[in-house]
Structure formats: C-alpha cells, structure tokens
Amino acid sequence: MRLRRKQAAASADAEVPSAEEPTVEATIEPGGAAAPDPAPLPAADGLIVRPTYELAQPAREPRGSLLSSIVGSVVEAWDEVRINRTRVLLSLIGIGVAVCALATVVGAGAVFGQAQTEQYEKSNGRPATLMVNPPFSSVTHEEASPDKFVDHIEAVIDRYQISHATPRYRGSATVQSPNGTEYAAVQGVSAAYGVMHRVDLGVGRWLSEADEQRLAPAIVINNDYYEKLGRPDLRTHPTLVLEAENTVTAVIVGVLTAQPYDQGLNLMMLSEPFQSIIGAAGAEQGALTYEFWVPEEQSDQLAALIERDVASEFGAGWTPNVNRNDYLSWGGPSPLEPLQWVIGGIAGLILLLGALGLVNISLVTVKYRVREIGVRRAFGATASRVFFAVMMESVVATVVAGILGVALAIVIVQNPALQELIAPGVQDLPPFPLEAALIALGASAAVGVLAGLMPALVAVKVKVIDAIRY
Amino acid sequence: MPLLSLEGVTRSVELPDFSQLDILKGIDLDVAVGDHISIVGRSGSGKSTLLNLLGLIDNPTTGRILFDGEPLEKLSGGTRDRKRGRDVGFIFQQFNLLAGRTALENVMTPLLYASGRQFWRRRALAQEMLDRVGLSERMASMPDKLSGGEQQRVAIARALVRSPRLILADEPTGALDVETGATVMELLDNVAEQSGAALITITHDPNVAALARRHYRLDHGVLSPIDVNRMLATSLPEASL
C-alpha cells in the first residue's frame, strides 16, 4: 500500500479560502510497497493518537444496505427494549395479560367447542350419520315390516361395505327392584353404536359383539340408576330382571357417565337380545331406525343410492326415508358460531384495552426520547428509519409479550382442572389450537404496529437541532 | 472542488406577526477536505441555523449549498440523511451521549445507519475508535460514570467512527473546564488532521477558535473573516483556555 499525501501550504493569515485548499488524497495499490507505519501524533494529555489515512476516502454506500437497514432497525429496537426493560416490562404486562387472555379464551373455547361437538355427536351421531327409517306406504299408510326392512338394510350394509352401522330399537320393559317394579327405557343397538355416538362410560365397558353369545344378556345402564342400586362392583356381575315379552336376567357390564337430566332407568343392550326379550310387546311404534356412519363427502351420494335401493326393493308406493341428522347437517350457521363470536368479542376487548395502555405509555416515552431521536437523526438515521425503529420497538416488545402470553395460555388451557371445569367428560381433548397461538401472536404484532404508529409519527416530526438543544 | 460550498445562502423565518426575520444573510463559504475553520459569534447571531445548514439538516431560504459539487436541493430527504450519516460527524456541547448505553454502544450507534462492512463490523470499528481516543479501558462504562472530558472524547469517537469528511463541532468545550477543554480540542484537532476530514468549530471562545486555520465571525447573520490574533488580544483573560 502506498499512501500519497498532498497538502498545499495554507496561508496562516488567509482570511478567505484560497483557490488551492489543503487536500488529502489516498490511493491504495494492492501489492505495492508497504507504507511506513504512521508515527503517533503529538499526544493530547497523554493520549496516544494513531494516525489513519483511510478516513479521507470518500465513502460510497455499499450494496446490501436494505439488509443492514432491517437488521439495524431490529438491533436498535431490541437495544431499546433491553435498555428500558423495566419500563417495557411494565408497559407490556397489560399486553402480555391481554394476549394470554386472548389465547386462553380461544384455546378454552376450542376445548369447550369440542365438548359441545361431542355432546352433539352423542345425541345425533358423528358427521355424517345417515338415518334410515323403514319405508312408508302411501297406499296402506303403514311402515314396512321390520323383518323385511332389516333384511334389506343388512344387504345394503354388505353392498356398500359400511363399516359403522347400528340399528336403534326403542322399547320398554319393567324391572323388579327392591323398590318394586320400575319402568325402564330400553334401546337395542350394535356394538358399533359405542363409537358412533361416543358412548362415555363411567364404570365398566361397552357392549361387544361377543356379548351376543351370552345367555344372560349384557346391559349398560345410566348413572342415576346405578347410584340407586348403590354402585355395586361390576366385577360381582350385578343383574337386573327385565320383564317384557319375555323375562330375563340381564348382567350390568357398564355404566354411562352422569348426564344432565339423567333420571329413571335407561338401559342399552345389543339388538339381538332386544328383539327376543322386548319383542313386539315392548317395542314402540316406529321404533326402529338404522344409522350409518359414513364419510361426509360420500354421504349425499350414499343416501341417494340407499333411497334408490329401497325404492327398487319395496316397489312403487313405498317412500324411502333416508336423511342426515348429525349437527353438521342442520344447515345455517354452525351451532358453535355464537359461542365463537362471544369469545372473540371478549378477547378483542381485552386486547383493545391492553393496546390503549401501550399507546399511552409509548407516546409518553417518545416525548422523553426527543433528544435521543435527534442525535440519531444527526448521525444519519433517515425519517423512515426512525419511524421503522420506533415502530419495531413496539412490535418487538409486543411480540415478546405475545410469546410469553401464549406460553402462559397453553399452561392454563392444558391444565386438567380447568379442562374438567369447562368440558367435563370430553373424550378427545384437543391440543392447544394452533390457530389460537397464531391469532394471539398475530394480534400482539398488530397491536405493536398500531401502538407504535402514533409514537413513530411523533418521532419522525422531531426537529434534529431543536431536539439536540432541547 | 471544495467539499462543501455555501453560495449566497440566506435563511429567514416568519414570525407570528407575519414579519420576516433574516437569520443568515448572504453566506459564502467554501470548505475543503482537511480544512479547519472556526466560526465565532454571540448568542442569537445565527450559529445554530448555520450549523443546521452545514450539517445538511436544513435548507436555505435562498442561495444554494453544494456538497461534493452537488446541489443539496436536488437530494431527497432520505438521500440527504444518508449523506449526512456518511459524510458528517457531529460533536455537541452537551455531548448528547445516549443514556443507558455504554461508551462502546454509543460509538456503535452511527454505524447502525451504515451498511456493508461498516455495519457488520461495527463493534470492532467502535472499539478501534475508542482506543484511538484513549478510552479502551472505559468501553463498558455508562456515560454517567465518565468525566466530562471522557464523555466528550466518546462523543468525538462517535462523530468520527464512520470516517466523515466533515466534522461539525458545536461548542465542543462549552461544558468542560478550561484544562479539559484544551485537551479535548487538541485531541479533536489531531484526529481531524490525521483523518483528513474538514473540521468546523462553532464557538464563542476565541481561544478555541484560534486553533483553527481559518477564522470567521458570525454577526447578525453575516459571516466575515476575522483576525483571530486581534480578537485574542482584546478578549478577556477569563475567556482564555
């Protein structure tokens, strides 16, 4: 490297600039002879000042300034958050709590929604559940005979390889108990009913296909009656004597979980023993329905096929009766929509309050930072850079608060005690919903942008020299 | 070609009664690389307004300012800001170090607005600069733990860390005692001379002004050359360094 320094002698007493002013011109020649190390300049109060020549080079803005601008803004923002952590922490408690509340209500809403969904599915089956009733004769005004209907439906099940199907017989029987004779509502179903209707057992087990072989039919009873029986240990094979068309001793193998308005005696058994025990004497009019749990996207097509088959099997004058009754078939808005709106409204209100607090604090803070902003402007910060940096401070802070808020919300929502409180008996507890985390983080970033907007506009209007001399 | 030229620059403001106040009147000044200029003037003489113009912060009412021969009025605000960051270093009377940041972080601050090598090596460059002003042992110190002289040396390091070609020192010794002020000025003069940057010192102290090679007085908005020796001879003893 060779350094060439040209300096015209300046007139010591010159009062106006001469035509030839002192100049410094440095050139670098790769591979050239190394210049001697510049000697230390006269010390100022013992300071060693090492000469340098590279400063005289007119600098050029290198490429990649966009990347360095973005990184620089984030570094600036993070420094500001770090340095003023106490203030930031205090201002962000509101946002953190708001985001936590938002994520919690959305997350808890998902759990509650799942409980609601399961409740609908317990009552009406999972989507898509096709209900097939015996065809109705427009001539005789009677339903088809159950035997013919069952034979036809069994053929349909085989034809379309329907994996989950169950008959639903409804009838009644009387039960001899220590309190005397009691009325019992009886349902005859298949083992698949347990999956199709999310049967939730508090004690014991659900019916299985093997139970068809039992001489003493297996039954599942409701919790209320089980309590009345004194909660006998199912391992002792407690029995009930059922009287209808026939009298039989049935063995209790399972107990349903407690449900609201669960009173009296409700029991379920497989359809085979139902037909032999309850028979025509106990069966209700129109008490037979078949249910198929089929893929939702195929349900309409399958329903049409079944209707066509019924029509061809029973002939003219018979009206097939196939329909969906699961909660997704009800039409109109989702039954969970009102709940979601309420939860979203509460969460939005909470976040709005947090944002207002942050805007307030940010505006006050910028007023205190006028001098600092002026100094930054003097050292080359553009208005857009100051705007972006002040905005980023807000965004960085709120996103950090958002992450902490979401983490806390996950801990809260996944707490078993809370889950039991908001969704007792829910079977498929959903994981913390990703959309809740994303919504909360997105909301926190949006709040950061909104809360940072006004302070950033104030910061941009700072007059540099006035700010420095402020 | 001069680094900075002011050609017939005026600056006026409108007062609340809609009358016009002429702060600067017909300023002509050429500043070359390596120049050292002092401008003295009383309070209200227009020094701050001139500083705004020299520092590419404000626009003249009439006349024009050329930087590297390029008229500033042609530059957009952002371009001018970037040019200021790259080519102009400010040293303030009250130091204006950023509170809550160490000496090193203060010196790194201008490099946040740089790009390329200067940006990515900002820590090393700031350390090097603090070393040059003799503060290598105080890099981690907060401004409120530094003496006045040390704070001004940090401010000098901060002003020079981006290798500006023009250094504007606004009353650089105004907040320092006489002895410390002399030391700081000597340092500033040396560093500016080594770097080849032009140094413009705005001061009301004739002794500080005397360190420059060209001397001007700003009086009622008019900039005129002065004989600093005559001014020193007439200045009060307590004003000397």
Interface residues (C-beta under 8 A of the other chain):
Chain A: Q7 A10 A12 D13 A14 E15 V16 P17 E21 P22 T23 V24 A26 P38 L41 P42 A44 D45 G46 L47 I48 V49 R50 P51 T52 Y53 E54 L55 A56 Q57 P58 A59 E61 P62 R63 G64 S65 S68 S69 V71 G72 V75 E76 D79 I83 N84 R371 E372 G374 V375 R376 R377 A378 F379 G380 A381 T382 A383 S384 R385 V464 I465 I468 R469
Chain B: P2 L29 D30 V31 A32 V33 G34 D35 S48 L51 N52 G55 I57 D58 D68 G77 G78 D81 R82 R84 G85 R86 D87 G89 F90 F92 Q94 N96 L98 A99 G100 R101 E105 T109 P110 L112 Y113 A114 S115 G116 R117 Q118 F119 W120 R132 V133 G134 R158 L160 R162 S163 P164 R165 T183 V184 E186 L187 N190 V191 E193 Q194 S195 G196 A197 R213 R214 H215 P225 I226 D227
